Amino acid sequence: MQKAIAVTDSIYWIGGNDRETDLFEGLWALPRGVAYNAYLICDDKVALVDSIKSSNFSDYTDRLYSVIGDEKIIDYLIVDHMEPDHSGSIRMLRQIYPNLKIVGNKKTLEMIEAFYGITEGTIEVKEGDVLDLGHHKLTFAMIPMVHWPESMVTYDMTDKVLFSTDAFGGFSALEGGIFDDELDMNHFENETLRYFANIVGRYAAPTQKAIQKVRSLDLKIICPAHGPIHRANPCHIVDLYDKWSSHVTDEGVVVVYGSMYGNTKLMSDAIARSIAEQGIQDVIIHDVSRSNLSFIVRDVWKYTGLVLCSCTYNMELYPPMATLCRTLKNKMMKSRVLGLSGSYSWSKGALAELQVFAQQSGDWNLVGPAVEVKSAPTEEDILQCRELGKNVALAVKEKTKERQKNQQTA
Ligand code: FEO
């Protein structure tokens, strides 16, 4: 039987770890799983903060019963976010607790009807409303588009605990520990960035607005819907989300190649070597056919520079590279340095499509030369690749200097 874990003397973690789902949202790899966090607040009135993905319902109920037994005493289910990784058990919970009042904002309640056909026994809350549980006073703040339009956070004014839904969350199942001071936070910060970049990053501007609200709160503990609970250093995860959603990058270059028979890979190796010779230590190479998209997106979000090297396939951009470009465009990252190279054998296509991608990438700084190679790179082509690598590295270093200057004057 699963047991609840105390967060405070009256708040409990009743979430579950999913190590069976291979792809989050059917898209993003989960090599070490994902946690669906949910919480129980015991007071004169008893409240649940979020339900759980339906596949993990027994984890949730086991942990819930370990605190309250089989008494039918749940008063409220607060629904901070309707994506089914958190709302998937609402109907099953209602069957166990028919008098349970479902608390959500207007958009949440519309979605509950659309997803689950539930219209009765709901309480609509607005920004700043207070739900009084007795000792605990809960208030609500809307954070639309972090990650869906109805997303909101619940703040326990009594214990100064923020239930932050997807905000400040990350991939990876929880491994024994559930708190930041119990876990290998290097691993979890990498997985949090991968989650941010792929799930929340598209909504960087709304995330910035949410962070403004969160920074106004007196915070002791942040309880997100995924990843570790932050009690040792709750400000740190807010700072990280602030950095990532402000498009502040680290010095480094991601080189992504798409190659069928190794010739485009040769080009990417020459580019990467030239970047390293300029003193850039973080050079990450991805084979677009083999790296899961989520890891490439994470690294592109992290680093200032990106070089794309692609072969042509059926007179078009190599299909996995086209998918990457479409995904990066959707994420709307800002202020990167970009270099491009393409190859072909009998009909051009890849480089021209990469150049269209560059035109659509907002304020990205496109650095030349754009290298185009026929079949296999010649010595002259390799020199061109090295020139591209050098210029990307110099532009990345220039961005680092700008950032350092801005930090000094801030
Ligand atoms: Fe974890 Fe947007 O759901």
Boltz pocket constraint, residues with backbone or C-beta under 6 A from the ligand:
constraints:
  - pocket:
      binder: B
      contacts: [[A, 81], [A, 83], [A, 85], [A, 86], [A, 147], [A, 148], [A, 166], [A, 225], [A, 226]]
      max_distance: 6.0
